[in-house]
């Protein structure tokens, strides 16, 4: 009968352990101590490895601990496993927990010596507390590993954004991700609830902390974005499924085949639903598309394939594709490839203009320039989160640039011109003085009056040419004139702010440019409207 009762108590103890393990809130030794105290009619304390009481039952006599200090030291140091002693009116049993010194010690104090069954319960409870503690340590270690792996993945992504492949490889010495051995990659930008990002990154993470031939990176600037870099032309790339429903292409498909697939995917932005070929095991393209189909809150933007050194361009494309995707029934879109403006401008004159605009920044610290390059495209709060600095620090750096250039970076046209200059100059001012070779420096209007620039602007704005498009065109013009302030735009047009924002969302889809989330597509719109307003030179 006593054996059955003892077994029943052990079942209760195991039930408490199962309860703690299932709730996922960390170990709670106090609940075990309270249970043990009720079972053996004694008070119990857990003395940590540093000699302080970590937790105890309510009436535990702490005044006995000073007299127990020598015994506690020997138990914590591994010289003893258990001890029985007296302290005043109390009969005390002490047991060391765990294999590694310094060890915590379980202290049981009662008015009488514990029975054999009570001593057995103390040992069982102590063992389970030690197991719970080790499980807690394992959870803490796992979370620390996940945090470090996430930081390293973002560092690799940052190096790729900067085009520094050598740095990306150096920081991953010993566990180089397969992505860095690829010739090209695509960026898949997944929009999802921020609380889903950890789960997704962990679910598809491999043993080295990466994701097969790809990387899933938390965007620090926008909490709903999970940036997915996928090696192109592999089982994990978008070659794992065809956008038009055709059979899977092989892992070593040629560049021409991959480019053709991009064209097929781009066609799907116009309204056709993405169709799958047979899924390839572990294919990240397949996985991401399936996630979007299965979760109405998700959306996906897909870039064209790019060399690893051009990851920044691929990321920009994915941003624009995501803006279009959010306004389509399938919530997936590939980037609609269009020739960018920069290579269409007259090379020598455009370089001269850019260097002249940026020349006053020749002695500006690199940190200020990097912050400015980001801030002309992204909101200041996003830049602060991206660089892990305060918004006031961002504003301080930008104020220095404004004073140096004599420009207002709060003006959308100024930001667009400065971004164009950074692109043309390769991101860095040359620090020279005066006009080049005594020739007058060209103006931006002169660069934009060329026929290639006009052809680019006409093609960019062409989706707005139908009847509804003309309404959108008027809204976009007014919005830029109002410095992208929707409320001012609404007052000027005599419409509601919601109507203005609805027009902007429709324009995002038609132009395949992000206008509202990050604003990364506004500069192209500013330039296109500027060019159309100029008379081209014959």
Rosetta blueprint (number, residue, H / E / L):
1 X L
2 X H
3 X H
4 X H
5 X H
6 X H
7 X H
8 X H
9 X H
10 X H
11 X H
12 X H
13 X H
14 X H
15 X H
16 X H
17 X H
18 X H
19 X H
20 X H
21 X H
22 X H
23 X H
24 X L
25 X L
26 X L
27 X L
28 X L
29 X H
30 X H
31 X H
32 X H
33 X H
34 X H
35 X H
36 X H
37 X H
38 X H
39 X H
40 X H
41 X L
42 X L
43 X E
44 X E
45 X E
46 X E
47 X E
48 X L
49 X L
50 X L
51 X L
52 X L
53 X E
54 X E
55 X E
56 X E
57 X L
58 X L
59 X L
60 X L
61 X L
62 X H
63 X H
64 X H
65 X H
66 X H
67 X H
68 X H
69 X H
70 X H
71 X H
72 X H
73 X H
74 X H
75 X H
76 X H
77 X L
78 X L
79 X L
80 X L
81 X L
82 X E
83 X E
84 X E
85 X E
86 X E
87 X E
88 X L
89 X L
90 X E
91 X E
92 X E
93 X E
94 X E
95 X E
96 X E
97 X L
98 X L
99 X L
100 X L
101 X L
102 X L
103 X L
104 X L
105 X E
106 X E
107 X E
108 X E
109 X E
110 X E
111 X L
112 X L
113 X L
114 X L
115 X L
116 X H
117 X H
118 X H
119 X H
120 X H
121 X H
122 X H
123 X H
124 X H
125 X H
126 X H
127 X H
128 X H
129 X H
130 X H
131 X H
132 X H
133 X H
134 X H
135 X H
136 X H
137 X H
138 X H
139 X H
140 X H
141 X H
142 X H
143 X H
144 X H
145 X H
146 X H
147 X H
148 X H
149 X H
150 X H
151 X H
152 X H
153 X H
154 X H
155 X H
156 X H
157 X H
158 X H
159 X H
160 X H
161 X H
162 X L
163 X L
164 X L
165 X H
166 X H
167 X H
168 X H
169 X H
170 X H
171 X L
172 X L
173 X L
174 X L
175 X L
176 X L
177 X L
178 X H
179 X H
180 X H
181 X H
182 X L
183 X L
184 X E
185 X E
186 X E
187 X E
188 X E
189 X E
190 X E
191 X E
192 X L
193 X L
194 X L
195 X L
196 X H
197 X H
198 X H
199 X H
200 X H
201 X H
202 X H
203 X H
204 X L
205 X L
206 X L
207 X L
208 X L
209 X L
210 X L
211 X E
212 X L
213 X L
214 X E
215 X E
216 X E
217 X E
218 X E
219 X L
220 X L
221 X L
222 X L
223 X L
224 X L
225 X E
226 X E
227 X E
228 X E
229 X E
230 X E
231 X E
232 X L
233 X L
234 X L
235 X L
236 X L
237 X L
238 X H
239 X H
240 X H
241 X L
242 X L
243 X L
244 X E
245 X L
246 X L
247 X L
248 X L
249 X L
250 X L
251 X L
252 X L
253 X L
254 X L
255 X H
256 X H
257 X H
258 X H
259 X H
260 X H
261 X H
262 X H
263 X H
264 X H
265 X H
266 X H
267 X H
268 X H
269 X H
270 X H
271 X L
272 X L
273 X L
274 X L
275 X E
276 X L
277 X L
278 X L
279 X L
280 X L
281 X L
282 X L
283 X L
284 X H
285 X H
286 X H
287 X H
288 X H
289 X H
290 X H
291 X H
292 X H
293 X H
294 X H
295 X L
296 X L
297 X L
298 X L
299 X E
300 X E
301 X E
302 X E
303 X L
304 X L
305 X L
306 X E
307 X E
308 X H
309 X H
310 X H
311 X H
312 X H
313 X H
314 X H
315 X H
316 X H
317 X H
318 X H
319 X H
320 X H
321 X H
322 X H
323 X H
324 X H
325 X H
326 X L
327 X L
328 X L
329 X L
330 X L
331 X L
332 X E
333 X E
334 X E
335 X L
336 X L
337 X L
338 X L
339 X L
340 X L
341 X L
342 X H
343 X H
344 X H
345 X L
346 X L
347 X H
348 X H
349 X H
350 X H
351 X H
352 X H
353 X H
354 X H
355 X H
356 X H
357 X H
358 X H
359 X H
360 X H
361 X H
362 X L
363 X L
364 X L
365 X L
366 X H
367 X H
368 X H
369 X H
370 X H
371 X H
372 X H
373 X H
374 X H
375 X H
376 X L
377 X L
378 X L
379 X L
380 X H
381 X H
382 X H
383 X H
384 X H
385 X H
386 X H
387 X H
388 X L
389 X L
390 X L
391 X H
392 X H
393 X H
394 X H
395 X H
396 X H
397 X H
398 X H
399 X H
400 X H
401 X H
402 X H
403 X H
404 X H
405 X H
406 X L
407 X L
408 X L
409 X L
410 X L
411 X L
412 X H
413 X H
414 X H
415 X H
416 X H
417 X H
418 X H
419 X H
420 X H
421 X H
422 X H
423 X H
424 X H
425 X L
426 X L
427 X L
428 X L
429 X L
430 X L
431 X L
432 X L
433 X L
434 X L
435 X L
436 X H
437 X H
438 X H
439 X L
440 X L
441 X L
442 X L
443 X L
444 X H
445 X H
446 X H
447 X H
448 X H
449 X L
450 X L
451 X H
452 X H
453 X H
454 X H
455 X H
456 X H
457 X H
458 X H
459 X H
460 X H
461 X H
462 X H
463 X H
464 X H
465 X L
466 X L
467 X H
468 X H
469 X H
470 X H
471 X H
472 X H
473 X H
474 X H
475 X H
476 X H
477 X H
478 X H
479 X H
480 X H
481 X H
482 X L
483 X L
484 X L
485 X L
486 X H
487 X H
488 X H
489 X H
490 X H
491 X H
492 X H
493 X H
494 X L
495 X L
496 X L
497 X H
498 X H
499 X H
500 X H
501 X H
502 X H
503 X H
504 X H
505 X H
506 X H
507 X H
508 X H
509 X H
510 X H
511 X H
512 X L
513 X L
514 X L
515 X L
516 X L
517 X L
518 X L
519 X L
520 X L
521 X L
522 X H
523 X H
524 X H
525 X H
526 X H
527 X H
528 X H
529 X H
530 X H
531 X H
532 X H
533 X L
534 X L
535 X L
536 X L
537 X L
538 X L
